[in-house]
Amino acid sequence: MGRLVMKFGGTSVANIDRIRNAARHVKREVDAGHDVAVVVSAMAGKTNELVEWCRDASPMHDAREYDAVVASGEQVTAGLLAIVLQGLGIQARSWQGWQIPIRTSDAHASARILEIDGADLINRFRERKEVAVIAGFQGINPQTGRITTLGRGGSDTTAVALAAALEADLCEIYTDVPGVFTADPRVVPTAHRIPRISFEEMLEIAATGGRVLSLRSVEFARNHHVPLLVRSSFTWEPGTVVTEEDPSMEQPVVSAVTHDTSQAKITLSGVADRPGIAAALFRHLADRSINVDMIVQNISHHGTTDISFTVPRDDVEASREVAASMLDTLGAAEVVTDEGVATVSLVGAGMKTHPGVTATMFETLAAEGINIEMISTSPIRISCMVRAEVAERAVQVLHGAFELDAPS
Amino acid sequence: MGRLVMKFGGTSVANIDRIRNAARHVKREVDAGHDVAVVVSAMAGKTNELVEWCRDASPMHDAREYDAVVASGEQVTAGLLAIVLQGLGIQARSWQGWQIPIRTSDAHASARILEIDGADLINRFRERKEVAVIAGFQGINPQTGRITTLGRGGSDTTAVALAAALEADLCEIYTDVPGVFTADPRVVPTAHRIPRISFEEMLEIAATGGRVLSLRSVEFARNHHVPLLVRSSFTWEPGTVVTEEDPSMEQPVVSAVTHDTSQAKITLSGVADRPGIAAALFRHLADRSINVDMIVQNISHHGTTDISFTVPRDDVEASREVAASMLDTLGAAEVVTDEGVATVSLVGAGMKTHPGVTATMFETLAAEGINIEMISTSPIRISCMVRAEVAERAVQVLHGAFELDAPS
């Protein structure tokens, strides 16, 4: 008998039938004798509806009121799942963030979890084997007593933080796909589920286009040593375990091929090649909360250089403004934006000990006539920027070249 | 400058445009210098949707979880109205029942308000002229920390209780009609708004089919001496003041003609005419929480009698079961139910000092050929049961007979 946190995303609780289906997964674990805490998202579409109402009420809406409105979505799902579980004869009780409490920072709409008091929930496990159904995505600001929300992907973070607070043996993330795949199966039909992957690889996958888990929840899980199991709520397949790297096992050279079409490239040409120039630019972008991913600076010709960087497509206009306002400071000639790009990445813990992956990647792309516009690497990842229209082809050929098509 | 509680019902906050309209009413009072607390219902239809989900999740749903789910409707409206008010440049903050707190009994789904701590809200009036926007219909069980709801009409009760706690000068109830009318204007086109009415008359109107205010909120207002103003949120008409009877003013003999088609009649025939027989029947009905309104027992023939009573139509089946199970005990022959009835009532504080109202009522109905099946009276009300199909005609002729057609 162990202790388990089970998290169900919006599509897994989209209506009462799906909530009933989620309840059957919970019942399986309860019947196996485990202590179970369940974290739920809002029913699919509900959060967007609530956000839309807030925007409609006022474009400059107060984040404290936004949080009070938007947190209601998870509250409804938690109550409904508790009712369904009770109907199956399982002791269950719903909990909102303020009731546990889940104490957060005061950064409304993007609060950070500071502390979760799990004592009451653990007592209820012991005394009555009661399942705790927790509204994800939310907490309370202990100074003001106001509801806070954690921002997008917040329910995953709630689940992982709760698993840490309850010293759970496992945090199961139920979603609409059966695990983490070697590539997006819609792009690569031969892609297959990865049975086990390290936190580090999962972080790189999440950062380069894999949408299964939020970056933030994986970071939290790694930092707090909470093993994750990603699986589908619609099938009973075994899913993907995300856990510490096992140094005794040989790592696959490449675990997954990811792609991301949500970024855009911005290039400043004719930038004066002086120390501190790039620093000034990226400081100004950071001040606008713009998340810069890749950065490439070409070698200097005649005392000027080009700087290219990528930003989320939503931030293109703001980034262009920042760059344009600095043309004089930078001594730059012009700003060019390019939304027709995509990044294709290889992720694999084995890369650390296998030289030649980069060469194989470039050769494979070259053989297909795919041009590489930018390159960025980490010890366990290589990302190449290519034209968006050839991104899927790039993923397909790389998936084949690194022998991911065969079941592992 | 005074202190005001303003309550907006579901149709008055059914969408963002209507919430904006409600906000304009609030702004008018804020601009006049008043302290303002606003109580809101859920957007029209929202509570029914949430209730439906709970029923769908399990027919025997736990009332504590039902409350957690259903209370979310008012929470959303409160946040949205606070956002809209802020957009108009008004300091505003939303409050849920547990935040104030509004402490209630532990009767989940039909809790009673025990205590409202208004100190923090009053401080915020004083220190920053901040409008409090309060989610109606809900509170917290102080023993368990769980959300409770007050049952149907609960937001009116929240408003009145809050007005008492804040020692407000007036509690304004904004709804979709411009006040309390001498009869339902859909039935009597010449019916007109009553500018001022006593709590006692309002109680009788609410109890006999007037749907504008819930019986419970009027009782609370009378007991706590909170004057009410019922008005439309869609027009700027002056509405109806509900307040203490003014003994110095002459009362109209009849203030309003009401009708109610939501009741059914149940008759037990051949009941043994012995002491305690009727008591046993009505005790059993009360044990099933069935609200009996009129009761008539005919004079005895040969040691048996007939007992007729009315119950809400939703309770007909349960009442029939109770009565049928007692046929032996009662020595009764049979149970007959009749859903084709309606009650028509005259309400007026002046009846106390004007004999002859009953006679005029009966004569008026007789002249129209309308048969009276049962009669029930209070010092300021006379109710007659008639066939449902002639109820509207009865209202029309009584409205004319008591000279209510002319503006008062």
Interface residues (C-beta under 8 A of the other chain):
Chain A: I16 I19 R20 L50 W53 C54 D56 A57 S58 M60 H61 D62 R64 E65 Y66 A68 V69 S72 Q75 V76 A78 G79 L80 A82 I83 V84 Q86 G87 R93 S94 Q96 W98 Q99 G145 R146
Chain B: I16 I19 R20 L50 W53 C54 D56 A57 S58 M60 H61 D62 R64 E65 Y66 A68 V69 S72 Q75 V76 A78 G79 L80 A82 I83 V84 Q86 G87 R93 S94 Q96 W98 Q99 G145 R146
